Amino acid sequence: MADPARDDEQPQSLGPIAGYGDWPAFLAREDVPADGPGLRPALARALGLRRAAAGDLRVEREWRTDGIHGRELTWQLPYGPRTRAWLLRPDDDGRPLPGLLGLHCHGGVRSVGAEQLVETDREPHPSASHLRDAVYGGRAVANDLARDGFVVLAHDTFSWGSRAFDLSHPTPRLAGLIAAREALWREEGVAPTDAERFDAIASLHEDSLAKAAGMLGTSLTGAVATDDLAAFDVLAGSEGVDAARLGTFGLSGGGGRAVLLRALDDRVRATVVTCMMATFSSIVPSELDTHSWLLNSPGIRAAGDLPEIAASAAPRDLLVQYGERDPLFPVGGMRDADRALAGTPGYRGSFFDDGHVSSVAMQDEARAFFAATLAV
């Protein structure tokens, strides 16, 4: 969760953006990128995207276990708390290897971010363990890919984990919503853990966060993309990474982030999107309340439909994995997206008899895909 607010960022006065008192000034002084091929300028405008550099990069600790050399990193972006991340590689001679940026899911869980993808030498956060068991088949995805011969970076993104907002002094509106949620817990006889309580409050806070982002000239999705692009720069510049062989992957909200990262940065050579592809028309209005502000980003349709945004990076390799029993996306919308992408150079789509998960079979396919596209 977020670090305590700095001296000039008193949570009582900053309300919905406590911990991010320097965010408005950053947005005011940075311009939206206006260059790039195809739909990229329109996408950047729709998201209110800004570019930011990761500064004061630190290796907080290192470990070696099960054939992996792991590093816990932190860095400082121009606003908000420090970013926490994990960098994994095979415990070998340090030869240059292809790099992958792992993008964690939304999951309604903000008490952790990237830790859901990573197994370290320490006891994991309970939320990370829960997500790993619930949606990743009990696997640590980043570790498996590192053992396959990749350098894998997984970072907490904007408003998750180390980059979460300080919610210790809620506004009256949020306090009322929290009180209602607590009353429901009492009625149901539920005693939430501290992490579960934070996740519930953070979900309630997302509406105010999206509102603040819009009034500041960006969006929740754009702010997340800023963090992701900065992390991608860290990966590309890491020692022992072949910057000509880079890719990205993600499940659910992480898959949507992977679509945007590939559309916004030409260095992304290969992408895996898991359970995050359908036409916008199949989602709105019938599934509008099913998804968060991370997908329902105001104005994004002006840049293109989701399959169109994904296809804009062709012929760079793209694997989209669909769950035929995914309750969050209409099957017809997924099929329409697959048809829209069919024929796009570099595209491959796979349908699995799964729900909204990254199953073991999906992960095995993704690992083979990256081995074929980046490890050669």
MOTA-V213831 format. One record per run of one state. SS is the DSSP state (H for helix, E for strand, L for the rest). FROM is the first residue (numbers start at 0). TO is the last residue. Records with the same first field share a line. If there is no record, write none. Layout:
SS = FROM-TO + FROM-TO
//
This chain:
L = 0-9 + 17-21 + 29-38 + 47-53 + 65-66 + 76-81 + 90-95 + 103-112 + 117-124 + 135-139 + 147-149 + 155-159 + 163-170 + 188-192 + 215-218 + 236-239 + 251-251 + 264-266 + 274-278 + 283-286 + 290-298 + 302-304 + 311-315 + 323-329 + 341-345 + 352-358 + 373-375
H = 10-16 + 22-28 + 39-46 + 113-116 + 125-134 + 140-146 + 160-162 + 171-187 + 193-214 + 219-235 + 252-263 + 279-282 + 287-289 + 299-301 + 305-310 + 330-340 + 359-372
E = 54-64 + 67-75 + 82-89 + 96-102 + 150-154 + 240-250 + 267-273 + 316-322 + 346-351
//
